[in-house]
Amino acid sequence: MSIQINIDVMMARRKMSAGELAERVGITPANLSILKNNRARAVRFSTLEALCQALACQPGDLLEFIDDDD
C-alpha cells in the first residue's frame, strides 16, 4: 500500500510551473521536488492546505491511495 502524490497532474491542469507553485506555497523548489517525486515521508497539513489553495483543488486531487496487493 502506498500514497501517490499527483501534484504534477494538477500543475499541468493549471498550467503552473514548479517555481511558481513553490513560491505561492512558500516552500523551496527542492522541497516541492521531493513531494512531486513521492520521496516525502510526511506532509504538513499547512503545506497541503497551501498546495490546495494555490492549485484550487481538494486534498483528494493531490493524494491517491494505491493498493499494491491488486
LOBASE-865442 format. One record per atom (N, C-alpha, C): residue number from 0; residue in one letter; chain; atom name; z, x, y. Coordinates in nm, 3 decimals. Layout:
BEGIN
NODE  num  residuo  cadena  atomo       c3       c1       c2
NODE  NUM        a       A     CA        Z        X        Y
...
This chain:
BEGIN
NODE  num  residuo  cadena  atomo       c3       c1       c2
NODE    0        m       A      N    0.000    0.084   -0.118
NODE    0        m       A     CA    0.000    0.000    0.000
NODE    0        m       A      C    0.000    0.089    0.124
NODE    1        s       A      N   -0.075    0.044    0.221
NODE    1        s       A     CA   -0.079    0.120    0.346
NODE    1        s       A      C   -0.117    0.029    0.462
NODE    2        i       A      N   -0.090    0.079    0.580
NODE    2        i       A     CA   -0.126    0.009    0.703
NODE    2        i       A      C   -0.244    0.083    0.765
NODE    3        q       A      N   -0.351    0.012    0.790
NODE    3        q       A     CA   -0.471    0.067    0.852
NODE    3        q       A      C   -0.465    0.037    1.002
NODE    4        i       A      N   -0.494    0.136    1.085
NODE    4        i       A     CA   -0.498    0.119    1.229
NODE    4        i       A      C   -0.644    0.099    1.271
NODE    5        n       A      N   -0.671   -0.010    1.343
NODE    5        n       A     CA   -0.809   -0.042    1.383
NODE    5        n       A      C   -0.830   -0.030    1.534
NODE    6        i       A      N   -0.773    0.072    1.593
NODE    6        i       A     CA   -0.789    0.091    1.738
NODE    6        i       A      C   -0.935    0.116    1.773
NODE    7        d       A      N   -1.006    0.193    1.690
NODE    7        d       A     CA   -1.147    0.223    1.717
NODE    7        d       A      C   -1.231    0.096    1.728
NODE    8        v       A      N   -1.202   -0.002    1.642
NODE    8        v       A     CA   -1.277   -0.127    1.642
NODE    8        v       A      C   -1.259   -0.198    1.775
NODE    9        m       A      N   -1.134   -0.209    1.819
NODE    9        m       A     CA   -1.107   -0.278    1.945
NODE    9        m       A      C   -1.161   -0.200    2.065
NODE   10        m       A      N   -1.155   -0.068    2.059
NODE   10        m       A     CA   -1.211    0.014    2.167
NODE   10        m       A      C   -1.361   -0.009    2.179
NODE   11        a       A      N   -1.429   -0.017    2.066
NODE   11        a       A     CA   -1.574   -0.040    2.066
NODE   11        a       A      C   -1.605   -0.179    2.123
NODE   12        r       A      N   -1.528   -0.279    2.083
NODE   12        r       A     CA   -1.550   -0.415    2.133
NODE   12        r       A      C   -1.529   -0.423    2.285
NODE   13        r       A      N   -1.435   -0.344    2.336
NODE   13        r       A     CA   -1.405   -0.346    2.479
NODE   13        r       A      C   -1.484   -0.241    2.557
NODE   14        k       A      N   -1.565   -0.162    2.484
NODE   14        k       A     CA   -1.645   -0.055    2.543
NODE   14        k       A      C   -1.556    0.038    2.627
NODE   15        m       A      N   -1.448    0.083    2.564
NODE   15        m       A     CA   -1.348    0.166    2.632
NODE   15        m       A      C   -1.342    0.303    2.563
NODE   16        s       A      N   -1.337    0.408    2.642
NODE   16        s       A     CA   -1.327    0.543    2.587
NODE   16        s       A      C   -1.182    0.573    2.550
NODE   17        a       A      N   -1.165    0.674    2.467
NODE   17        a       A     CA   -1.031    0.716    2.427
NODE   17        a       A      C   -0.951    0.765    2.546
NODE   18        g       A      N   -1.014    0.838    2.635
NODE   18        g       A     CA   -0.945    0.887    2.753
NODE   18        g       A      C   -0.897    0.775    2.842
NODE   19        e       A      N   -0.982    0.674    2.862
NODE   19        e       A     CA   -0.944    0.560    2.944
NODE   19        e       A      C   -0.828    0.483    2.880
NODE   20        l       A      N   -0.836    0.461    2.749
NODE   20        l       A     CA   -0.729    0.389    2.681
NODE   20        l       A      C   -0.598    0.465    2.688
NODE   21        a       A      N   -0.602    0.595    2.662
NODE   21        a       A     CA   -0.480    0.677    2.668
NODE   21        a       A      C   -0.416    0.668    2.806
NODE   22        e       A      N   -0.499    0.673    2.909
NODE   22        e       A     CA   -0.447    0.665    3.046
NODE   22        e       A      C   -0.384    0.528    3.073
NODE   23        r       A      N   -0.451    0.422    3.031
NODE   23        r       A     CA   -0.398    0.286    3.053
NODE   23        r       A      C   -0.267    0.263    2.978
NODE   24        v       A      N   -0.257    0.320    2.858
NODE   24        v       A     CA   -0.138    0.301    2.774
NODE   24        v       A      C   -0.024    0.393    2.818
NODE   25        g       A      N   -0.060    0.506    2.877
NODE   25        g       A     CA    0.042    0.602    2.919
NODE   25        g       A      C    0.083    0.698    2.810
NODE   26        i       A      N   -0.013    0.731    2.721
NODE   26        i       A     CA    0.012    0.832    2.617
NODE   26        i       A      C   -0.094    0.940    2.630
NODE   27        t       A      N   -0.069    1.052    2.567
NODE   27        t       A     CA   -0.166    1.161    2.573
NODE   27        t       A      C   -0.285    1.131    2.483
NODE   28        p       A      N   -0.401    1.186    2.515
NODE   28        p       A     CA   -0.516    1.169    2.425
NODE   28        p       A      C   -0.486    1.221    2.284
NODE   29        a       A      N   -0.405    1.325    2.274
NODE   29        a       A     CA   -0.369    1.378    2.142
NODE   29        a       A      C   -0.289    1.275    2.061
NODE   30        n       A      N   -0.194    1.207    2.127
NODE   30        n       A     CA   -0.117    1.105    2.057
NODE   30        n       A      C   -0.203    0.985    2.021
NODE   31        l       A      N   -0.298    0.949    2.107
NODE   31        l       A     CA   -0.389    0.840    2.073
NODE   31        l       A      C   -0.473    0.879    1.951
NODE   32        s       A      N   -0.516    1.003    1.945
NODE   32        s       A     CA   -0.594    1.051    1.831
NODE   32        s       A      C   -0.514    1.041    1.702
NODE   33        i       A      N   -0.387    1.075    1.708
NODE   33        i       A     CA   -0.301    1.065    1.590
NODE   33        i       A      C   -0.294    0.920    1.543
NODE   34        l       A      N   -0.281    0.827    1.636
NODE   34        l       A     CA   -0.278    0.685    1.600
NODE   34        l       A      C   -0.412    0.641    1.541
NODE   35        k       A      N   -0.521    0.675    1.609
NODE   35        k       A     CA   -0.654    0.632    1.566
NODE   35        k       A      C   -0.690    0.683    1.428
NODE   36        n       A      N   -0.643    0.801    1.393
NODE   36        n       A     CA   -0.679    0.863    1.266
NODE   36        n       A      C   -0.577    0.838    1.154
NODE   37        n       A      N   -0.492    0.737    1.175
NODE   37        n       A     CA   -0.393    0.697    1.074
NODE   37        n       A      C   -0.301    0.811    1.031
NODE   38        r       A      N   -0.268    0.898    1.123
NODE   38        r       A     CA   -0.176    1.008    1.092
NODE   38        r       A      C   -0.037    0.984    1.147
NODE   39        a       A      N   -0.019    0.874    1.218
NODE   39        a       A     CA    0.113    0.843    1.276
NODE   39        a       A      C    0.206    0.793    1.166
NODE   40        r       A      N    0.331    0.833    1.174
NODE   40        r       A     CA    0.431    0.786    1.078
NODE   40        r       A      C    0.502    0.662    1.131
NODE   41        a       A      N    0.494    0.640    1.261
NODE   41        a       A     CA    0.559    0.525    1.323
NODE   41        a       A      C    0.490    0.496    1.456
NODE   42        v       A      N    0.506    0.373    1.502
NODE   42        v       A     CA    0.453    0.332    1.632
NODE   42        v       A      C    0.563    0.257    1.704
NODE   43        r       A      N    0.593    0.299    1.825
NODE   43        r       A     CA    0.694    0.226    1.905
NODE   43        r       A      C    0.637    0.092    1.944
NODE   44        f       A      N    0.725   -0.008    1.948
NODE   44        f       A     CA    0.682   -0.140    1.992
NODE   44        f       A      C    0.629   -0.135    2.135
NODE   45        s       A      N    0.688   -0.051    2.218
NODE   45        s       A     CA    0.640   -0.041    2.356
NODE   45        s       A      C    0.497    0.014    2.361
NODE   46        t       A      N    0.465    0.107    2.272
NODE   46        t       A     CA    0.328    0.160    2.264
NODE   46        t       A      C    0.234    0.054    2.211
NODE   47        l       A      N    0.275   -0.018    2.107
NODE   47        l       A     CA    0.193   -0.125    2.051
NODE   47        l       A      C    0.168   -0.233    2.155
NODE   48        e       A      N    0.270   -0.266    2.230
NODE   48        e       A     CA    0.256   -0.366    2.336
NODE   48        e       A      C    0.157   -0.319    2.443
NODE   49        a       A      N    0.167   -0.192    2.483
NODE   49        a       A     CA    0.077   -0.137    2.584
NODE   49        a       A      C   -0.067   -0.133    2.532
NODE   50        l       A      N   -0.085   -0.100    2.405
NODE   50        l       A     CA   -0.219   -0.100    2.345
NODE   50        l       A      C   -0.278   -0.240    2.348
NODE   51        c       A      N   -0.197   -0.338    2.308
NODE   51        c       A     CA   -0.244   -0.477    2.307
NODE   51        c       A      C   -0.279   -0.525    2.448
NODE   52        q       A      N   -0.199   -0.487    2.544
NODE   52        q       A     CA   -0.226   -0.526    2.682
NODE   52        q       A      C   -0.355   -0.462    2.732
NODE   53        a       A      N   -0.371   -0.332    2.707
NODE   53        a       A     CA   -0.490   -0.260    2.755
NODE   53        a       A      C   -0.618   -0.309    2.687
NODE   54        l       A      N   -0.606   -0.349    2.560
NODE   54        l       A     CA   -0.724   -0.392    2.484
NODE   54        l       A      C   -0.739   -0.545    2.480
NODE   55        a       A      N   -0.647   -0.616    2.544
NODE   55        a       A     CA   -0.649   -0.763    2.546
NODE   55        a       A      C   -0.661   -0.818    2.404
NODE   56        c       A      N   -0.566   -0.778    2.318
NODE   56        c       A     CA   -0.570   -0.820    2.179
NODE   56        c       A      C   -0.429   -0.847    2.128
NODE   57        q       A      N   -0.419   -0.887    2.004
NODE   57        q       A     CA   -0.292   -0.912    1.937
NODE   57        q       A      C   -0.261   -0.794    1.844
NODE   58        p       A      N   -0.133   -0.773    1.809
NODE   58        p       A     CA   -0.099   -0.664    1.717
NODE   58        p       A      C   -0.177   -0.671    1.586
NODE   59        g       A      N   -0.202   -0.791    1.537
NODE   59        g       A     CA   -0.278   -0.808    1.413
NODE   59        g       A      C   -0.423   -0.763    1.424
NODE   60        d       A      N   -0.474   -0.752    1.546
NODE   60        d       A     CA   -0.609   -0.699    1.565
NODE   60        d       A      C   -0.612   -0.547    1.546
NODE   61        l       A      N   -0.497   -0.484    1.565
NODE   61        l       A     CA   -0.489   -0.338    1.557
NODE   61        l       A      C   -0.436   -0.288    1.423
NODE   62        l       A      N   -0.352   -0.368    1.359
NODE   62        l       A     CA   -0.287   -0.327    1.235
NODE   62        l       A      C   -0.333   -0.415    1.120
NODE   63        e       A      N   -0.365   -0.352    1.007
NODE   63        e       A     CA   -0.411   -0.425    0.890
NODE   63        e       A      C   -0.342   -0.369    0.766
NODE   64        f       A      N   -0.289   -0.457    0.683
NODE   64        f       A     CA   -0.225   -0.416    0.559
NODE   64        f       A      C   -0.331   -0.404    0.450
NODE   65        i       A      N   -0.335   -0.292    0.382
NODE   65        i       A     CA   -0.428   -0.267    0.273
NODE   65        i       A      C   -0.349   -0.250    0.145
NODE   66        d       A      N   -0.375   -0.336    0.048
NODE   66        d       A     CA   -0.307   -0.327   -0.082
NODE   66        d       A      C   -0.388   -0.234   -0.171
NODE   67        d       A      N   -0.336   -0.115   -0.195
NODE   67        d       A     CA   -0.409   -0.015   -0.273
NODE   67        d       A      C   -0.422   -0.052   -0.420
NODE   68        d       A      N   -0.346   -0.152   -0.466
NODE   68        d       A     CA   -0.349   -0.192   -0.606
NODE   68        d       A      C   -0.475   -0.272   -0.640
NODE   69        d       A      N   -0.543   -0.324   -0.539
NODE   69        d       A     CA   -0.663   -0.405   -0.566
NODE   69        d       A      C   -0.784   -0.321   -0.590
